[in-house]
Amino acid sequence: MPDPQSISVNDDERMIPLWSIIAASLAFVLVEYYFWVLAPEQRHHAPPPLGLRLYFNISWEWWPRFYVLMVGYISKDAPRRA
């Protein structure tokens, strides 16, 4: 078993499966589509300033991508740790 301190970031990055990366990319595209296409059409008042829209977009798109990548990492790392 390798020493935990000798494992580099690249070794951990290789633990993320391809399906998880693809799903995270899809989540990114879907959140972008929602915030820039669907959400503005549903408003009955003026949209918030661009800076606030960018803040919400970045903060809300980060969560689904992070979640999918972590599920992929854990699904591949769990058998290794038994």
C-alpha angles and dihedrals in degrees: 000000000000121000109262091228092055093058109102127210089256091061090053092047090055088059091069107094122228094244089058093052091049092048091049090051090050090049089052092052093047094050091048090050091050096048097043103032114019104032097052090054092056096056122103094193139044115301120248119262117288093250092056092046090052091049093052092043094052095042095047096043092052096063101058092044092049092046095051093046092049092049089052093047094047093047090056097038098047097071090049091057094039 
